[in-house]
Amino acid sequence: MLLSLLISLLLISPPDDVFVSPDLSVSDSIDEALVDSLTEAVLDSLDYATQEAEPCELNEYDDRLLSLTLSWLDTTTCDLQVDTAYVPDSVYINRLQALPHEMEMTYNQYVRAQIERYVKRNPRQLASLCRLSDYYFPIFEESLHRYGLPLELKYLPVIESALNVNARSRVGAAGLWQFMVQTGKLSGLEVNSLVDERYDPHRSTEAACRFLRSLYYIYHDWTLAIAAYNCGPGNVNKAIHRSGGKRDFWAIYDFLPRETRSYVPIFVAANYAMNYAEEHKICKAPLNFYSIPTDTIVTTRRQHLEQVAAVLDIPIADLRRLNPQYTKDILPGGKEYALVLPLDKAPRYIVMQDSILAYKADSLINNRRAVIDMAQKTAVDGSYRSGNTVYYKIKKGDTLSGIAKRNHCSVKQLQKWNGLKGTNIQIGKTLKIKR
């Protein structure tokens, strides 16, 4: 999963021959901040160059990442037979090389093992992934194309989150691209008590593109870049040092963290499985929520998803799935926030916005006090003040005229403020005195 960039910054030493191609130049401030921070920490990882790498234990560790992400899938609608037919290596190789690809689609025994995990051991999960891809891949492809990145990177969320927008790892990585909190914030995502844009498909994809482009700036090698996406640039640089300066994923394979050794083979396997599912008799899972056409409304008004759901007659579960970034169902307002709605409901929202904002506003939105007028003690006699009014509890020996004199007002005023007809007062009662 994606590790915190802030931790990685403490361990980094980028390659000596860093090169940036024209279409991947770091042009925006987020990329500059990332690369500057990475470059400033060049010397911090030198102490690790002489450490011994742990031996590779493929059987114990290589399945962990794929098993975790596939467990997040809902496969209740899939009922498929397992393809048991033997596929020669040559077929896998030819099919991988037939894919349009800028990134390497290297084949070996590790890649084969992960391909067969998808197509033979987890066909129901693959069927669900193929269906979810109809909804998410256009989002990924649009951003990747705009940033000039290889479109094969759209398969990273397949192995990061199994295209589950609500996926959250045990260490706190969240969303389709599995950002940690600090990495997400550094990449421009809003993360607070009400909004977590790591769960927003559009915003998190933009952040992932910026982050991946920055990693490519360091390595000028996409395989190393996605390895760094998984374990952090510091760990990749330690592996480069330990290997004697080699800058090829397979050459530094034995020096990488165990989970990252699996990451690139699973990435290649995901490219294969998502493109050749039908060749293994795996069709897309039945249509579900993600096929609903949508439109996006931009609003600055504070509102609750229950208000929108009730007035527009939208199941609240659908609204939550379309707007997973609002973790408490509240759009904070005060600046522009996107609200994704079913396509046929968007025009009604515009027309009925006032009714939506008024629906149960006191209980859903206006139930947080902005100002509390605390009563303040004003004198040793026990009186206290709230706003422009002093409250005085009558004691033994008090007279109305005496209280009026001490508080610089008249008896008539005290009578008016407290609804008194005479001058008799009772011990223990409280008088209001206006200021």
C-alpha positions in Angstrom: 0.0 0.0 0.0 1.1 3.6 -0.4 3.4 4.6 2.4 3.6 8.1 3.9 5.8 10.3 1.8 7.0 12.2 4.8 8.5 9.0 6.2 10.1 8.2 2.8 11.7 11.7 2.6 13.9 10.8 5.5 15.5 7.9 3.6 16.0 9.1 0.0 18.9 9.3 -2.4 17.8 9.7 -6.0 19.8 8.3 -8.9 22.7 10.3 -10.3 21.4 10.6 -13.8 17.9 11.9 -13.2 16.3 13.0 -16.4 12.9 14.5 -17.1 11.3 14.1 -20.5 9.6 17.1 -22.0 6.0 15.8 -21.5 6.7 14.9 -17.9 8.4 18.0 -16.7 7.5 19.1 -13.2 5.4 22.2 -13.9 3.1 22.6 -11.0 3.9 23.6 -7.4 2.9 20.3 -5.9 5.4 18.4 -8.1 8.1 21.0 -7.3 7.5 20.7 -3.6 7.6 16.9 -3.8 10.8 16.8 -5.9 12.5 19.5 -3.9 11.8 17.6 -0.6 13.1 14.4 -2.1 16.2 16.0 -3.5 17.1 17.7 -0.2 17.2 14.4 1.6 19.8 12.8 -0.8 22.4 12.0 1.9 20.0 10.6 4.5 19.9 7.1 3.1 23.7 6.5 2.6 23.9 4.8 6.0 21.7 2.0 4.7 23.9 1.1 1.7 25.8 -1.5 3.6 22.9 -3.3 5.3 22.2 -6.8 4.3 18.9 -7.6 2.6 16.5 -10.2 4.0 16.2 -13.4 1.9 13.3 -13.7 -0.5 10.5 -15.9 0.8 8.1 -15.9 -2.2 5.6 -18.5 -0.9 5.0 -16.7 2.4 4.7 -13.1 1.3 4.0 -12.8 -2.4 0.2 -13.5 -2.1 -0.4 -11.0 0.8 -1.1 -7.8 -1.2 -3.4 -9.5 -3.8 -5.3 -11.4 -1.1 -6.0 -8.3 0.9 -7.2 -6.1 -1.9 -9.4 -8.9 -3.5 -11.0 -9.4 -0.1 -12.6 -5.9 -0.4 -14.6 -7.0 -3.4 -18.3 -7.8 -3.4 -18.7 -11.0 -5.5 -22.2 -12.0 -4.4 -23.5 -11.6 -8.0 -20.8 -13.7 -9.6 -21.2 -17.4 -10.2 -18.4 -18.6 -12.5 -16.6 -21.9 -13.2 -12.8 -22.0 -12.6 -10.7 -22.2 -15.8 -8.4 -25.2 -15.3 -6.9 -25.3 -18.8 -3.1 -25.2 -18.9 -1.8 -22.1 -20.7 1.8 -22.3 -22.0 4.3 -19.5 -21.1 4.4 -18.6 -24.8 0.7 -17.7 -24.8 1.1 -15.4 -21.8 4.2 -13.8 -23.3 2.6 -13.1 -26.7 -0.6 -11.8 -25.1 1.3 -9.4 -22.9 3.5 -8.1 -25.7 0.4 -7.6 -27.9 -1.0 -5.0 -25.4 -0.4 -1.4 -26.3 2.0 -0.4 -23.6 4.7 2.1 -22.7 5.7 0.4 -19.5 7.5 -2.9 -19.5 5.3 -6.0 -19.5 8.0 -8.4 -18.4 7.1 -12.1 -18.0 8.7 -14.6 -15.6 7.6 -17.2 -13.1 6.5 -14.6 -10.6 4.3 -12.9 -13.1 2.8 -16.2 -14.2 1.9 -17.1 -10.6 0.0 -13.8 -10.2 -1.8 -14.1 -13.5 -3.1 -17.4 -12.5 -4.2 -16.1 -9.2 -6.5 -13.7 -11.0 -7.8 -15.9 -13.8 -7.8 -19.4 -12.1 -8.1 -18.9 -8.4 -10.2 -15.7 -8.3 -12.5 -15.6 -11.3 -15.4 -14.0 -9.4 -13.2 -11.2 -8.2 -11.9 -10.6 -11.7 -15.5 -10.5 -13.0 -16.3 -7.8 -10.5 -13.2 -5.8 -11.3 -14.0 -5.9 -15.0 -17.5 -4.4 -14.2 -16.1 -1.8 -11.8 -13.6 -0.8 -14.5 -16.4 0.5 -16.7 -17.1 3.2 -14.1 -13.6 4.1 -12.9 -11.2 3.6 -15.9 -12.6 6.6 -17.8 -11.9 8.8 -14.8 -8.3 7.4 -14.6 -7.7 7.6 -18.3 -8.7 11.2 -18.6 -6.3 12.3 -15.8 -3.5 10.1 -17.0 -3.8 11.4 -20.5 -3.9 15.0 -19.3 -0.7 14.5 -17.3 1.1 12.7 -20.2 1.4 9.4 -18.2 1.2 5.9 -19.5 -2.5 4.7 -19.5 -1.3 1.3 -18.1 -1.1 3.1 -14.7 -4.9 2.8 -14.5 -4.3 -0.7 -13.2 -2.5 0.6 -10.1 -5.8 1.1 -8.2 -6.8 -2.5 -9.2 -4.0 -3.8 -7.1 -4.1 -1.0 -4.5 -7.8 -1.1 -3.6 -9.5 -3.6 -6.0 -11.4 -0.6 -7.3 -13.2 -0.3 -3.9 -13.5 3.5 -3.4 -14.1 2.9 0.4 -11.1 0.7 0.9 -9.1 1.4 4.0 -6.0 -0.5 5.1 -4.9 -1.4 8.6 -2.3 1.3 8.6 -4.7 4.1 7.4 -4.2 4.2 3.7 -7.5 5.0 2.1 -9.4 5.3 -1.2 -8.8 3.9 -4.7 -5.2 5.0 -4.7 -4.5 4.1 -1.0 -3.1 7.5 0.1 -1.8 7.9 3.6 -3.1 11.1 5.3 0.1 13.1 5.1 0.9 12.0 1.6 -2.6 12.9 0.5 -2.3 16.4 2.1 1.1 17.0 0.5 -0.4 16.0 -2.8 -3.2 18.6 -2.4 -6.1 16.6 -1.0 -8.4 17.9 1.7 -8.5 15.6 4.8 -10.4 16.7 7.9 -13.2 15.7 10.1 -15.9 16.2 7.5 -14.1 15.8 4.1 -11.6 13.1 3.1 -10.7 13.6 -0.6 -8.7 10.4 -0.6 -12.0 8.8 -1.2 -13.0 11.1 -4.0 -12.3 9.3 -7.3 -11.6 12.4 -9.3 -9.5 14.4 -6.7 -7.5 11.4 -5.6 -6.7 10.4 -9.2 -5.4 14.0 -9.8 -3.2 13.7 -6.7 -1.9 10.2 -7.8 -1.0 11.6 -11.2 1.0 14.4 -9.6 2.7 12.0 -7.2 3.5 9.4 -9.9 4.9 12.1 -12.2 7.2 13.2 -9.4 8.4 9.6 -8.8 9.2 9.3 -12.5 11.2 12.6 -12.3 13.4 10.8 -9.8 14.0 7.5 -11.6 13.1 8.0 -15.3 11.9 4.4 -15.1 8.2 3.6 -14.7 8.8 0.2 -13.0 10.9 1.7 -10.3 8.4 4.6 -10.0 5.5 2.3 -9.2 7.8 0.3 -6.9 8.4 3.6 -5.1 4.7 4.3 -5.0 4.3 1.0 -3.1 7.1 1.2 -0.6 8.4 4.7 -0.7 11.4 6.2 -2.6 13.7 5.6 0.3 13.3 1.8 0.2 13.9 1.8 -3.6 17.0 3.8 -3.2 18.3 1.5 -0.5 17.8 -1.4 -2.9 19.7 0.5 -5.6 22.6 1.0 -3.2 22.6 -2.6 -2.0 22.6 -3.9 -5.6 25.7 -1.8 -6.5 23.9 1.0 -8.2 21.7 -1.1 -10.6 18.6 0.7 -11.7 16.4 -2.1 -13.0 13.5 -3.5 -10.9 14.4 -7.1 -11.5 18.1 -6.4 -10.8 17.3 -5.0 -7.4 14.4 -7.4 -6.7 16.1 -9.3 -3.9 16.9 -6.1 -2.1 13.4 -4.7 -2.0 10.8 -5.1 0.8 9.0 -8.4 0.4 5.7 -6.8 -0.4 7.2 -4.7 -3.1 8.7 -7.7 -4.8 5.2 -8.9 -5.4 3.9 -5.4 -6.5 5.3 -5.2 -10.0 4.4 -8.8 -10.9 0.9 -8.3 -9.7 0.8 -5.0 -11.7 1.8 -6.9 -14.9 -0.7 -9.7 -14.0 -3.5 -7.1 -13.5 -2.8 -5.7 -17.0 -3.1 -9.2 -18.4 -6.1 -10.3 -16.5 -8.2 -7.2 -17.1 -7.5 -7.4 -20.9 -7.8 -11.2 -21.4 -10.5 -12.2 -19.0 -12.8 -13.4 -21.8 -10.0 -15.7 -23.0 -10.4 -17.4 -19.7 -14.2 -17.6 -20.0 -14.7 -14.8 -17.4 -17.3 -12.2 -18.3 -18.2 -9.0 -16.5 -20.3 -9.2 -13.4 -24.0 -8.1 -13.8 -24.8 -4.4 -13.9 -24.9 -2.6 -10.6 -24.9 0.8 -9.1 -21.9 2.0 -11.0 -23.7 2.0 -14.3 -26.0 4.9 -13.2 -25.3 8.1 -15.3 -24.3 11.0 -13.1 -23.9 14.8 -13.1 -21.9 17.0 -10.7 -23.2 20.1 -9.0 -20.8 22.6 -7.5 -22.2 24.3 -4.3 -20.9 26.5 -1.6 -23.8 25.9 0.8 -23.5 23.8 3.9 -25.8 20.8 3.6 -26.4 17.3 4.7 -26.7 14.3 2.3 -29.9 13.3 4.1 -31.5 16.6 3.1 -30.7 16.0 -0.6 -31.8 12.3 -0.4 -35.1 13.1 1.2 -36.2 16.0 -1.0 -34.9 14.5 -4.3 -36.0 11.0 -3.4 -32.6 9.4 -3.8 -31.6 6.4 -1.6 -29.1 7.7 0.9 -26.9 4.7 0.2 -26.6 5.8 -3.5 -25.6 9.3 -2.5 -23.0 8.0 -0.1 -21.5 5.8 -2.8 -21.4 8.7 -5.3 -19.9 11.1 -2.7 -17.7 9.0 -0.5 -15.4 11.9 0.4 -18.1 13.3 2.8 -17.4 11.0 5.7 -20.0 12.4 8.0 -22.6 13.1 5.2 -22.0 16.8 5.5 -20.8 19.3 2.8 -19.1 21.9 4.9 -19.8 24.9 2.7 -17.8 28.1 2.7 -16.1 27.2 -0.5 -16.9 25.2 -3.6 -17.6 21.5 -3.1 -18.7 18.9 -5.7 -22.0 17.0 -5.2 -22.4 14.0 -7.5 -26.1 13.2 -8.3 -27.9 10.7 -10.6 -28.2 12.5 -13.9 -32.0 12.8 -13.8 -31.9 14.4 -10.3 -29.4 17.2 -11.1 -31.9 19.6 -12.7 -34.3 19.1 -9.7 -31.5 19.9 -7.3 -31.0 23.3 -8.9 -34.7 24.1 -8.9 -35.3 22.8 -5.3 -32.1 24.0 -3.6 -33.9 26.2 -1.1 -36.3 23.4 -0.1 -33.3 21.0 0.3 -31.4 23.5 2.5 -34.5 24.1 4.6 -35.4 20.4 5.1 -34.7 19.4 8.8 -32.1 22.1 8.9 -32.3 22.6 12.7 -31.6 18.9 13.4 -29.2 18.1 10.6 -27.2 21.3 10.0 -28.0 24.0 12.5 -27.4 21.9 15.6 -23.9 23.1 16.2 -23.7 26.3 18.3 -21.6 29.0 16.8 -21.7 31.3 19.9 -22.3 30.5 23.5 -23.2 33.5 25.8 -21.6 32.4 29.0 -23.0 33.9 32.2 -20.2 35.8 33.9 -19.8 36.4 37.7 -19.6 40.1 38.2 -19.3 40.7 42.0 -18.5 39.2 45.3 -22.2 39.4 46.2 -22.9 36.4 43.9 -24.5 38.3 41.1 -23.6 37.2 37.6 -23.9 38.7 34.1 -25.1 37.3 30.8 -25.1 39.7 27.9 -26.6 43.0 29.1 -28.3 41.6 32.1 -27.1 41.1 35.7 -28.8 38.4 37.8 -28.8 39.0 41.6 -30.1 36.6 44.2 -31.9 38.3 47.0 -30.4 37.9 50.5 -31.6 38.4 54.0 -31.7 42.2 54.8 -32.0 43.3 51.2 -34.5 45.9 50.2 -35.6 46.9 46.7 -34.4 50.5 47.3 -31.0 49.3 48.5 -30.5 47.0 45.6 -31.5 49.8 43.2 -29.0 52.1 44.8 -26.1 49.6 44.6 -26.8 49.0 40.9 -27.4 52.7 40.0 -31.0 52.3 38.9 -34.4 53.2 40.2 -36.9 51.2 42.1 -39.4 51.7 39.3 -36.9 50.2 36.8 -36.4 47.1 39.0 -40.1 46.7 39.2 -40.5 47.0 35.4 -37.6 44.6 34.7 -39.0 42.0 37.1 -42.7 42.4 36.8 -43.1 43.6 40.4 -46.1 45.6 41.5 -44.9 46.6 45.0 -41.6 46.7 46.9 -41.9 43.4 48.7 -39.2 41.0 47.8 -38.5 37.4 48.8 -35.1 35.9 50.0 -33.7 33.5 47.4 -35.5 34.9 44.4 -33.4 36.3 41.5 -33.8 39.9 40.2 -32.9 41.0 36.7 -30.9 44.2 36.4 -30.5 45.7 32.9 -27.2 47.4 31.9 
